[in-house]
Amino acid sequence: MPARNAVVVTYGEPLLRLSTGTGRQIDRAEGLDVAVGGAELNVAMALSALGRRARFVGAVPDSFLGDKVMRELRSRGVLVDSVHRVPGARLGLYFVEQAAAPRGHRVVYDRADTAFVRSEVAAQALDDAGTLIVSGITAALGHGPARQLEQIVATARERGVEVVVDVNYRALLWSPAEAAAALIPLLRSADVVICAARDARSVFAVDGSALDSAQALRERYALGANLVVVTDGSNGAAAVSADGQWSAVAPRAAVVDRFGAGDAFTAGLIWSRMAGGSAPEALEAAVALAAMACTVEATSRRSPKRSCAPSSTTRKR
């Protein structure tokens, strides 16, 4: 378990999110809401808001868009000493069409040849680090990012830094077979694994309840992990370790914007573990923070302070 005052490092690609309001289609929208985003960046900002020292490792263009990302990170208290500025590069974008049921959300990526793809990890990225958080998204972005991901994970292992892997499968970026080939070795290097139930089915051919899926992932691919967690949306989440099995019921939430809820889950889980929380306590904190993240729009989202975290129900099995 990392020390409470250790730095949490997240590594990934920063993006700008351009989104419609609920029920508006992109091809008919006269304006789009703009927010700084990216899974790993979201986790760093949430952890900083929760009082943890967080460092974001990535790259942005040496332009006004890169300045926007840097200002956002600094305003949230995130360490940016390992963010690489790349002249003449671009910032990745993603467009979100917020839909009302039964219509599904639509996402379009525009992230080719970005500053992140051209960059390398700074040597000091893991200085003072106790935990490294990465996701499968990075491995899907091409040979360069995948190689850098392997390198930073290997360095973390050498230094005794806890490695947290969020599978975060994105069907728009690669196929399940491609993802499995790249992510199975990553899971074998992880101390903590987080995976959505749908991703367990699609990528790893693991089915059943969240608890069954977590157990199967641990036995097949992450036997060395201290904790394997499977999330199942509004149904909650489950976790397994050598010490037991637990499930947590998600608090009921009026969903305003569900994008980023998984990142909030990861932040809540790691925050609680660093605070000395047990596995069931960490799972409870994670589902609570994910539910709260759904209740505000991404453009105005702020993670709640520790005193505001709601309770949920956790069961040991």
C-alpha positions as a LaTeX table, in Angstrom:
\begin{tabular}{lrrr}
\hline
Residue & $x$ (\AA) & $y$ (\AA) & $z$ (\AA) \\
\hline
Met1 & 0.00 & 0.00 & 0.00 \\
Pro2 & 1.53 & 3.36 & $-1.02$ \\
Ala3 & 2.16 & 6.04 & 1.60 \\
Arg4 & $-0.55$ & 8.64 & 2.08 \\
Asn5 & 1.71 & 11.50 & 1.01 \\
Ala6 & 3.11 & 9.72 & $-2.05$ \\
Val7 & 2.44 & 11.19 & $-5.47$ \\
Val8 & $-0.14$ & 9.47 & $-7.67$ \\
Val9 & 0.98 & 9.55 & $-11.30$ \\
Thr10 & $-1.47$ & 9.17 & $-14.18$ \\
Tyr11 & $-0.22$ & 8.68 & $-17.73$ \\
Gly12 & $-2.28$ & 9.19 & $-20.86$ \\
Glu13 & $-3.43$ & 11.48 & $-23.65$ \\
Pro14 & $-5.15$ & 14.80 & $-22.86$ \\
Leu15 & $-8.08$ & 15.73 & $-25.07$ \\
Leu16 & $-10.62$ & 18.45 & $-25.68$ \\
Arg17 & $-14.21$ & 17.28 & $-25.45$ \\
Leu18 & $-16.72$ & 19.05 & $-27.72$ \\
Ser19 & $-20.26$ & 18.07 & $-26.82$ \\
Thr20 & $-23.88$ & 18.86 & $-27.57$ \\
Gly21 & $-26.58$ & 19.30 & $-24.98$ \\
Thr22 & $-28.82$ & 16.32 & $-24.35$ \\
Gly23 & $-31.05$ & 15.63 & $-27.33$ \\
Arg24 & $-29.10$ & 17.81 & $-29.79$ \\
Gln25 & $-27.43$ & 16.18 & $-32.79$ \\
Ile26 & $-23.94$ & 17.27 & $-33.80$ \\
Asp27 & $-24.85$ & 17.89 & $-37.44$ \\
Arg28 & $-27.61$ & 20.27 & $-36.32$ \\
Ala29 & $-25.89$ & 21.91 & $-33.37$ \\
Glu30 & $-25.09$ & 25.61 & $-33.64$ \\
Gly31 & $-22.59$ & 25.46 & $-30.80$ \\
Leu32 & $-20.65$ & 22.92 & $-28.73$ \\
Asp33 & $-19.61$ & 22.88 & $-25.09$ \\
Val34 & $-15.85$ & 22.62 & $-24.61$ \\
Ala35 & $-14.11$ & 20.80 & $-21.76$ \\
Val36 & $-10.63$ & 19.47 & $-21.09$ \\
Gly37 & $-10.76$ & 15.71 & $-20.81$ \\
Gly38 & $-9.09$ & 12.35 & $-21.22$ \\
Ala39 & $-9.46$ & 9.41 & $-18.86$ \\
Glu40 & $-6.13$ & 9.65 & $-17.07$ \\
Leu41 & $-6.28$ & 13.45 & $-16.86$ \\
Asn42 & $-9.75$ & 13.18 & $-15.29$ \\
Val43 & $-8.42$ & 10.78 & $-12.65$ \\
Ala44 & $-5.54$ & 13.11 & $-11.77$ \\
Met45 & $-7.86$ & 16.10 & $-11.34$ \\
Ala46 & $-10.30$ & 14.09 & $-9.22$ \\
Leu47 & $-7.55$ & 12.80 & $-6.95$ \\
Ser48 & $-6.15$ & 16.29 & $-6.52$ \\
Ala49 & $-9.62$ & 17.56 & $-5.58$ \\
Leu50 & $-9.78$ & 14.78 & $-3.00$ \\
Gly51 & $-6.57$ & 16.01 & $-1.39$ \\
Arg52 & $-4.02$ & 13.68 & $-2.99$ \\
Arg53 & $-0.81$ & 14.85 & $-4.65$ \\
Ala54 & $-1.36$ & 13.96 & $-8.30$ \\
Arg55 & 0.94 & 14.31 & $-11.29$ \\
Phe56 & $-0.31$ & 14.08 & $-14.86$ \\
Val57 & 2.16 & 12.72 & $-17.41$ \\
Gly58 & 1.42 & 13.36 & $-21.06$ \\
Ala59 & 1.98 & 15.87 & $-23.84$ \\
Val60 & 0.21 & 18.90 & $-25.26$ \\
Pro61 & 0.97 & 21.13 & $-28.25$ \\
Asp62 & 2.98 & 24.28 & $-27.69$ \\
Ser63 & $-0.04$ & 26.38 & $-28.61$ \\
Phe64 & $-3.01$ & 28.16 & $-27.02$ \\
Leu65 & $-4.88$ & 24.83 & $-26.87$ \\
Gly66 & $-1.97$ & 23.32 & $-24.97$ \\
Asp67 & $-2.05$ & 26.38 & $-22.72$ \\
Lys68 & $-5.73$ & 25.70 & $-22.01$ \\
Val69 & $-4.98$ & 22.16 & $-20.84$ \\
Met70 & $-2.09$ & 23.33 & $-18.68$ \\
Arg71 & $-4.19$ & 26.06 & $-17.07$ \\
Glu72 & $-6.94$ & 23.57 & $-16.28$ \\
Leu73 & $-4.52$ & 21.12 & $-14.68$ \\
Arg74 & $-2.79$ & 23.80 & $-12.63$ \\
Ser75 & $-6.10$ & 25.27 & $-11.49$ \\
Arg76 & $-7.02$ & 21.84 & $-10.10$ \\
Gly77 & $-3.71$ & 21.51 & $-8.25$ \\
Val78 & $-2.29$ & 18.79 & $-10.51$ \\
Leu79 & 1.51 & 18.62 & $-10.91$ \\
Val80 & 2.46 & 19.31 & $-14.55$ \\
Asp81 & 6.25 & 19.05 & $-14.39$ \\
Ser82 & 6.14 & 15.97 & $-16.64$ \\
Val83 & 3.81 & 17.32 & $-19.33$ \\
His84 & 5.77 & 17.62 & $-22.56$ \\
Arg85 & 5.12 & 20.67 & $-24.79$ \\
Val86 & 5.45 & 19.72 & $-28.48$ \\
Pro87 & 5.92 & 22.51 & $-31.07$ \\
Gly88 & 3.88 & 22.21 & $-34.25$ \\
Ala89 & 1.71 & 19.40 & $-32.89$ \\
Arg90 & $-2.02$ & 19.18 & $-32.33$ \\
Leu91 & $-4.31$ & 18.35 & $-29.44$ \\
Gly92 & $-6.63$ & 15.36 & $-29.73$ \\
Leu93 & $-10.36$ & 16.00 & $-29.87$ \\
Tyr94 & $-13.47$ & 13.98 & $-29.29$ \\
Phe95 & $-17.02$ & 14.93 & $-30.13$ \\
Val96 & $-19.90$ & 13.73 & $-27.99$ \\
Glu97 & $-23.54$ & 13.69 & $-29.01$ \\
Gln98 & $-25.53$ & 13.47 & $-25.77$ \\
Ala99 & $-28.65$ & 11.43 & $-26.43$ \\
Ala100 & $-31.85$ & 10.75 & $-24.54$ \\
Ala101 & $-33.15$ & 7.17 & $-24.34$ \\
Pro102 & $-33.80$ & 5.14 & $-26.38$ \\
Arg103 & $-31.27$ & 6.84 & $-28.66$ \\
Gly104 & $-27.66$ & 6.02 & $-27.74$ \\
His105 & $-24.80$ & 8.47 & $-27.28$ \\
Arg106 & $-22.43$ & 8.96 & $-30.20$ \\
Val107 & $-18.69$ & 9.63 & $-29.97$ \\
Val108 & $-16.33$ & 10.66 & $-32.76$ \\
Tyr109 & $-12.56$ & 10.75 & $-32.18$ \\
Asp110 & $-10.13$ & 13.10 & $-33.90$ \\
Arg111 & $-6.82$ & 12.12 & $-32.31$ \\
Ala112 & $-4.42$ & 11.21 & $-35.13$ \\
Asp113 & $-0.83$ & 12.53 & $-35.03$ \\
Thr114 & $-1.26$ & 14.40 & $-31.75$ \\
Ala115 & 1.39 & 15.80 & $-29.45$ \\
Phe116 & 0.95 & 12.76 & $-27.21$ \\
Val117 & 1.69 & 10.32 & $-30.02$ \\
Arg118 & 4.95 & 12.17 & $-30.77$ \\
Ser119 & 6.14 & 12.44 & $-27.18$ \\
Glu120 & 8.23 & 10.39 & $-24.77$ \\
Val121 & 7.87 & 9.99 & $-21.02$ \\
Ala122 & 9.97 & 12.45 & $-19.00$ \\
Ala123 & 12.68 & 10.89 & $-16.84$ \\
Gln124 & 11.34 & 12.45 & $-13.63$ \\
Ala125 & 7.75 & 11.29 & $-14.17$ \\
Leu126 & 7.85 & 8.73 & $-11.34$ \\
Asp127 & 9.82 & 10.81 & $-8.85$ \\
Asp128 & 8.21 & 10.48 & $-5.39$ \\
Ala129 & 5.49 & 8.29 & $-6.89$ \\
Gly130 & 3.66 & 5.71 & $-4.85$ \\
Thr131 & 1.06 & 4.76 & $-7.46$ \\
Leu132 & 0.98 & 4.79 & $-11.27$ \\
Ile133 & $-2.42$ & 4.74 & $-12.98$ \\
Val134 & $-2.63$ & 3.81 & $-16.66$ \\
Ser135 & $-5.38$ & 2.64 & $-19.00$ \\
Gly136 & $-5.79$ & 0.45 & $-22.04$ \\
Ile137 & $-6.66$ & 3.50 & $-24.11$ \\
Thr138 & $-2.97$ & 4.43 & $-24.37$ \\
Ala139 & $-2.04$ & 1.05 & $-25.82$ \\
Ala140 & $-4.66$ & 1.55 & $-28.56$ \\
Leu141 & $-3.12$ & 4.77 & $-29.87$ \\
Gly142 & $-0.30$ & 3.22 & $-31.87$ \\
His143 & 3.16 & 1.71 & $-31.55$ \\
Gly144 & 4.79 & 4.75 & $-29.93$ \\
Pro145 & 2.27 & 5.23 & $-27.10$ \\
Ala146 & 2.11 & 1.45 & $-26.52$ \\
Arg147 & 5.90 & 1.30 & $-26.22$ \\
Gln148 & 5.94 & 4.25 & $-23.82$ \\
Leu149 & 3.22 & 2.59 & $-21.76$ \\
Glu150 & 5.25 & $-0.59$ & $-21.44$ \\
Gln151 & 8.29 & 1.46 & $-20.45$ \\
Ile152 & 6.65 & 3.49 & $-17.71$ \\
Val153 & 4.97 & 0.37 & $-16.26$ \\
Ala154 & 8.30 & $-1.49$ & $-16.28$ \\
Thr155 & 10.01 & 1.45 & $-14.56$ \\
Ala156 & 7.26 & 1.55 & $-11.95$ \\
Arg157 & 7.72 & $-2.13$ & $-11.24$ \\
Glu158 & 11.47 & $-1.67$ & $-10.86$ \\
Arg159 & 10.97 & 1.17 & $-8.37$ \\
Gly160 & 8.32 & $-0.61$ & $-6.34$ \\
Val161 & 5.57 & 1.79 & $-7.44$ \\
Glu162 & 2.05 & 0.35 & $-7.30$ \\
Val163 & 0.63 & $-0.15$ & $-10.82$ \\
Val164 & $-3.09$ & 0.38 & $-11.41$ \\
Val165 & $-4.48$ & $-0.69$ & $-14.80$ \\
Asp166 & $-7.93$ & 0.44 & $-15.93$ \\
Val167 & $-8.82$ & $-1.65$ & $-19.00$ \\
Asn168 & $-10.98$ & 1.14 & $-20.49$ \\
Tyr169 & $-11.67$ & $-0.64$ & $-23.79$ \\
Arg170 & $-12.68$ & 1.67 & $-26.65$ \\
Ala171 & $-14.24$ & $-0.15$ & $-29.60$ \\
Leu172 & $-13.71$ & 2.91 & $-31.81$ \\
Leu173 & $-9.94$ & 2.56 & $-31.39$ \\
Trp174 & $-9.29$ & $-1.17$ & $-31.83$ \\
Ser175 & $-10.81$ & $-4.64$ & $-31.97$ \\
Pro176 & $-11.33$ & $-6.95$ & $-28.97$ \\
Ala177 & $-8.64$ & $-9.31$ & $-30.29$ \\
Glu178 & $-6.11$ & $-6.49$ & $-30.64$ \\
Ala179 & $-6.97$ & $-5.23$ & $-27.17$ \\
Ala180 & $-6.61$ & $-8.66$ & $-25.57$ \\
Ala181 & $-3.19$ & $-9.23$ & $-27.14$ \\
Ala182 & $-1.89$ & $-5.92$ & $-25.80$ \\
Leu183 & $-3.64$ & $-5.81$ & $-22.43$ \\
Ile184 & $-3.15$ & $-9.33$ & $-21.09$ \\
Pro185 & 0.59 & $-8.70$ & $-20.49$ \\
Leu186 & $-0.34$ & $-5.39$ & $-18.87$ \\
Leu187 & $-2.76$ & $-7.09$ & $-16.47$ \\
Arg188 & 0.00 & $-9.50$ & $-15.47$ \\
Ser189 & 2.10 & $-6.50$ & $-14.36$ \\
Ala190 & $-0.70$ & $-4.84$ & $-12.40$ \\
Asp191 & $-1.20$ & $-4.56$ & $-8.66$ \\
Val192 & $-4.76$ & $-3.31$ & $-9.12$ \\
Val193 & $-6.98$ & $-4.08$ & $-12.13$ \\
Ile194 & $-10.21$ & $-2.25$ & $-12.94$ \\
Cys195 & $-12.45$ & $-3.51$ & $-15.75$ \\
Ala196 & $-16.04$ & $-2.88$ & $-16.80$ \\
Ala197 & $-18.20$ & $-5.99$ & $-17.04$ \\
Arg198 & $-18.89$ & $-5.26$ & $-20.73$ \\
Asp199 & $-15.14$ & $-5.05$ & $-21.41$ \\
Ala200 & $-14.53$ & $-8.32$ & $-19.58$ \\
Arg201 & $-17.00$ & $-9.94$ & $-21.95$ \\
Ser202 & $-15.80$ & $-8.25$ & $-25.14$ \\
Val203 & $-12.04$ & $-8.38$ & $-24.64$ \\
Phe204 & $-11.38$ & $-11.31$ & $-22.31$ \\
Ala205 & $-14.41$ & $-13.55$ & $-23.02$ \\
Val206 & $-15.29$ & $-13.47$ & $-19.31$ \\
Asp207 & $-19.01$ & $-13.51$ & $-18.53$ \\
Gly208 & $-21.28$ & $-13.80$ & $-15.53$ \\
Ser209 & $-21.91$ & $-11.52$ & $-12.57$ \\
Ala210 & $-19.46$ & $-8.75$ & $-11.71$ \\
Leu211 & $-18.16$ & $-10.89$ & $-8.85$ \\
Asp212 & $-17.74$ & $-13.96$ & $-11.07$ \\
Ser213 & $-16.02$ & $-11.85$ & $-13.73$ \\
Ala214 & $-13.61$ & $-10.33$ & $-11.21$ \\
Gln215 & $-12.68$ & $-13.78$ & $-9.94$ \\
Ala216 & $-12.17$ & $-15.11$ & $-13.47$ \\
Leu217 & $-10.00$ & $-12.15$ & $-14.50$ \\
Arg218 & $-7.82$ & $-12.62$ & $-11.45$ \\
Glu219 & $-7.43$ & $-16.37$ & $-11.95$ \\
Arg220 & $-6.75$ & $-16.18$ & $-15.70$ \\
Tyr221 & $-4.85$ & $-12.94$ & $-16.26$ \\
Ala222 & $-4.02$ & $-11.06$ & $-13.04$ \\
Leu223 & $-3.09$ & $-13.64$ & $-10.44$ \\
Gly224 & $-0.38$ & $-11.35$ & $-9.08$ \\
Ala225 & $-2.77$ & $-8.44$ & $-8.53$ \\
Asn226 & $-3.64$ & $-7.39$ & $-5.00$ \\
Leu227 & $-7.13$ & $-6.35$ & $-6.09$ \\
Val228 & $-9.26$ & $-6.99$ & $-9.20$ \\
Val229 & $-12.39$ & $-4.88$ & $-9.61$ \\
Val230 & $-15.23$ & $-5.23$ & $-12.11$ \\
Thr231 & $-17.74$ & $-2.41$ & $-12.52$ \\
Asp232 & $-21.29$ & $-2.90$ & $-13.75$ \\
Gly233 & $-22.80$ & 0.56 & $-14.17$ \\
Ser234 & $-25.86$ & 1.24 & $-12.05$ \\
Asn235 & $-25.64$ & $-2.32$ & $-10.67$ \\
Gly236 & $-22.52$ & $-1.37$ & $-8.72$ \\
Ala237 & $-19.19$ & $-3.18$ & $-8.65$ \\
Ala238 & $-17.39$ & $-6.20$ & $-7.23$ \\
Ala239 & $-13.83$ & $-6.86$ & $-6.13$ \\
Val240 & $-11.72$ & $-9.89$ & $-5.33$ \\
Ser241 & $-8.35$ & $-10.36$ & $-3.67$ \\
Ala242 & $-6.51$ & $-13.10$ & $-1.86$ \\
Asp243 & $-8.35$ & $-11.99$ & 1.29 \\
Gly244 & $-11.94$ & $-12.12$ & 0.10 \\
Gln245 & $-14.70$ & $-11.06$ & $-2.26$ \\
Trp246 & $-16.93$ & $-8.00$ & $-1.98$ \\
Ser247 & $-19.72$ & $-6.27$ & $-3.85$ \\
Ala248 & $-20.99$ & $-2.70$ & $-3.60$ \\
Val249 & $-24.40$ & $-1.37$ & $-4.58$ \\
Ala250 & $-24.27$ & 1.89 & $-6.51$ \\
Pro251 & $-26.19$ & 4.80 & $-4.96$ \\
Arg252 & $-29.18$ & 5.93 & $-6.98$ \\
Ala253 & $-28.32$ & 8.96 & $-9.08$ \\
Ala254 & $-30.15$ & 11.22 & $-11.50$ \\
Val255 & $-27.82$ & 11.01 & $-14.49$ \\
Val256 & $-26.94$ & 14.35 & $-16.07$ \\
Asp257 & $-23.69$ & 13.29 & $-17.78$ \\
Arg258 & $-22.33$ & 9.77 & $-17.42$ \\
Phe259 & $-19.08$ & 10.43 & $-19.33$ \\
Gly260 & $-16.17$ & 10.30 & $-16.87$ \\
Ala261 & $-18.01$ & 8.25 & $-14.25$ \\
Gly262 & $-15.49$ & 5.44 & $-14.68$ \\
Asp263 & $-12.63$ & 7.86 & $-14.09$ \\
Ala264 & $-14.33$ & 9.05 & $-10.89$ \\
Phe265 & $-14.66$ & 5.41 & $-9.83$ \\
Thr266 & $-10.93$ & 4.87 & $-10.26$ \\
Ala267 & $-10.12$ & 8.04 & $-8.33$ \\
Gly268 & $-12.42$ & 7.06 & $-5.46$ \\
Leu269 & $-10.92$ & 3.58 & $-5.25$ \\
Ile270 & $-7.32$ & 4.80 & $-5.14$ \\
Trp271 & $-8.08$ & 7.71 & $-2.80$ \\
Ser272 & $-9.64$ & 5.36 & $-0.26$ \\
Arg273 & $-6.83$ & 2.81 & $-0.46$ \\
Met274 & $-4.22$ & 5.55 & 0.08 \\
Ala275 & $-6.21$ & 6.75 & 3.09 \\
Gly276 & $-5.84$ & 3.28 & 4.59 \\
Gly277 & $-9.28$ & 2.05 & 3.61 \\
Ser278 & $-9.93$ & $-1.67$ & 3.35 \\
Ala279 & $-10.93$ & $-3.26$ & 0.05 \\
Pro280 & $-14.68$ & $-3.02$ & 0.80 \\
Glu281 & $-14.30$ & 0.57 & 1.98 \\
Ala282 & $-12.42$ & 1.47 & $-1.20$ \\
Leu283 & $-15.10$ & $-0.17$ & $-3.32$ \\
Glu284 & $-17.78$ & 1.79 & $-1.47$ \\
Ala285 & $-15.93$ & 5.08 & $-2.03$ \\
Ala286 & $-15.51$ & 4.26 & $-5.72$ \\
Val287 & $-19.17$ & 3.61 & $-6.49$ \\
Ala288 & $-20.18$ & 6.66 & $-4.47$ \\
Leu289 & $-17.85$ & 9.01 & $-6.35$ \\
Ala290 & $-18.88$ & 7.54 & $-9.71$ \\
Ala291 & $-22.54$ & 8.14 & $-8.90$ \\
Met292 & $-21.87$ & 11.73 & $-7.86$ \\
Ala293 & $-19.89$ & 12.39 & $-11.05$ \\
Cys294 & $-22.97$ & 11.47 & $-13.09$ \\
Thr295 & $-25.00$ & 14.26 & $-11.50$ \\
Val296 & $-23.07$ & 17.20 & $-13.02$ \\
Glu297 & $-22.03$ & 18.15 & $-16.54$ \\
Ala298 & $-18.41$ & 17.53 & $-17.52$ \\
Thr299 & $-17.95$ & 21.20 & $-18.38$ \\
Ser300 & $-18.56$ & 22.18 & $-14.75$ \\
Arg301 & $-17.56$ & 18.98 & $-12.97$ \\
Arg302 & $-15.69$ & 19.23 & $-9.69$ \\
Ser303 & $-14.98$ & 16.22 & $-7.51$ \\
Pro304 & $-16.54$ & 16.42 & $-4.04$ \\
Lys305 & $-14.36$ & 16.79 & $-0.98$ \\
Arg306 & $-13.98$ & 13.83 & 1.29 \\
Ser307 & $-16.57$ & 15.09 & 3.75 \\
Cys308 & $-19.19$ & 15.13 & 0.98 \\
Ala309 & $-18.82$ & 11.52 & $-0.14$ \\
Pro310 & $-22.17$ & 9.68 & 0.14 \\
Ser311 & $-22.48$ & 6.23 & 1.56 \\
Ser312 & $-23.36$ & 3.05 & $-0.29$ \\
Thr313 & $-23.90$ & $-0.54$ & 0.74 \\
Thr314 & $-21.00$ & $-3.00$ & 0.67 \\
Arg315 & $-21.36$ & $-6.71$ & 1.20 \\
Lys316 & $-18.61$ & $-9.21$ & 1.95 \\
Arg317 & $-18.96$ & $-12.68$ & 0.54 \\
\hline
\end{tabular}
